[in-house]
Amino acid sequence: MGGGYASGVSLIGAPLIVAYSTRHLAASQLRDTLFVMWIFFVVAKLSALSIAGVDLQWQLSLLTLPLVALGHWLGLKLHLRIVAGEQKRFHQVIGLGLVAISIVGLGAAL
């Protein structure tokens, strides 16, 4: 619930959501589930911003789609390699990623 609240308020709830989800989802389902959740969060957030009259600059966003697609493809390949290993290693890699992202976020806030 904390991850959903933080994500809804400022779209920074990903580490909390991932930490919770890794305990309740199979490693093979984690990426797909989080991807679909992210789509719903972004649609809700962009809808709220659009209703509030914020300029979304969608033309610039469209230009980034090739890089987004490349990042998604590379992430999928990495995910498949991590999932192919043992469960303990999967949790170690996910935990290390969460710690790294949290440190970057805290560093940016300070």
C-alpha positions as CSV (number, residue, x, y, z in Angstrom):
1,M,0.0,0.0,0.0
2,G,2.9,2.4,0.8
3,G,4.3,1.8,-2.7
4,G,1.0,2.6,-4.3
5,Y,0.6,5.8,-2.3
6,A,4.1,7.0,-3.0
7,S,3.7,6.2,-6.7
8,G,0.4,8.0,-6.9
9,V,1.7,11.1,-5.1
10,S,5.0,11.4,-7.0
11,L,5.7,8.3,-9.1
12,I,8.6,7.3,-6.8
13,G,7.0,4.2,-5.3
14,A,8.7,1.7,-7.6
15,P,11.2,0.4,-5.0
16,L,8.4,-0.3,-2.5
17,I,6.2,-2.0,-5.1
18,V,9.1,-4.2,-6.4
19,A,10.1,-5.2,-2.9
20,Y,6.6,-6.2,-2.1
21,S,6.0,-7.9,-5.4
22,T,9.1,-10.1,-5.3
23,R,7.7,-11.8,-2.2
24,H,4.3,-12.5,-3.7
25,L,4.9,-13.2,-7.4
26,A,6.9,-15.8,-9.2
27,A,10.1,-14.4,-10.7
28,S,9.0,-15.3,-14.2
29,Q,5.8,-13.2,-13.8
30,L,7.4,-10.2,-12.0
31,R,8.5,-8.2,-15.0
32,D,5.2,-8.6,-16.9
33,T,3.1,-7.7,-13.9
34,L,5.1,-4.6,-13.0
35,F,5.1,-3.5,-16.6
36,V,1.2,-3.6,-16.7
37,M,1.0,-1.9,-13.3
38,W,3.4,0.8,-14.6
39,I,1.1,1.4,-17.6
40,F,-1.9,1.9,-15.4
41,F,0.0,4.3,-13.1
42,V,1.3,6.4,-16.0
43,V,-2.1,6.5,-17.7
44,A,-3.7,7.7,-14.4
45,K,-1.0,10.2,-13.7
46,L,-1.0,11.6,-17.3
47,S,-4.8,11.8,-17.3
48,A,-4.7,13.8,-14.0
49,L,-2.0,16.2,-15.4
50,S,-4.0,16.6,-18.7
51,I,-7.2,17.4,-16.8
52,A,-5.2,20.0,-14.7
53,G,-4.1,21.7,-18.0
54,V,-0.4,20.7,-17.9
55,D,1.3,20.7,-21.3
56,L,2.4,17.1,-21.7
57,Q,4.7,17.8,-24.7
58,W,3.6,14.6,-26.4
59,Q,5.5,15.3,-29.6
60,L,8.8,15.2,-27.7
61,S,7.7,12.0,-25.9
62,L,7.0,10.3,-29.3
63,L,10.6,11.0,-30.3
64,T,11.9,8.9,-27.3
65,L,9.8,5.8,-28.2
66,P,12.7,4.1,-30.2
67,L,15.0,4.4,-27.2
68,V,12.2,3.2,-24.9
69,A,11.7,0.2,-27.1
70,L,15.4,-0.6,-27.1
71,G,15.6,-0.3,-23.3
72,H,12.5,-2.6,-22.9
73,W,14.1,-5.2,-25.2
74,L,17.4,-5.1,-23.4
75,G,15.7,-5.2,-20.0
76,L,13.7,-8.3,-21.1
77,K,16.9,-10.1,-22.2
78,L,18.5,-9.3,-18.9
79,H,15.4,-10.4,-17.0
80,L,15.4,-13.7,-18.8
81,R,19.0,-14.3,-17.9
82,I,18.4,-13.4,-14.2
83,V,15.3,-15.6,-14.0
84,A,17.1,-18.5,-15.6
85,G,19.4,-18.7,-12.6
86,E,18.6,-19.8,-9.1
87,Q,16.0,-18.0,-7.0
88,K,18.5,-16.7,-4.4
89,R,20.5,-15.0,-7.1
90,F,17.4,-13.4,-8.6
91,H,16.6,-11.8,-5.2
92,Q,20.1,-10.7,-4.8
93,V,20.2,-8.9,-8.1
94,I,16.7,-7.3,-7.5
95,G,17.8,-6.2,-4.0
96,L,21.1,-4.7,-5.3
97,G,19.1,-2.8,-8.0
98,L,16.6,-1.5,-5.4
99,V,19.4,-0.3,-3.1
100,A,21.2,1.4,-6.0
101,I,18.0,3.2,-7.2
102,S,17.2,4.3,-3.6
103,I,20.7,5.7,-3.1
104,V,20.5,7.6,-6.4
105,G,17.1,9.0,-5.3
106,L,18.3,10.0,-1.9
107,G,21.4,11.6,-3.4
108,A,19.2,13.6,-5.8
109,A,17.0,14.7,-2.9
110,L,19.9,16.0,-0.9
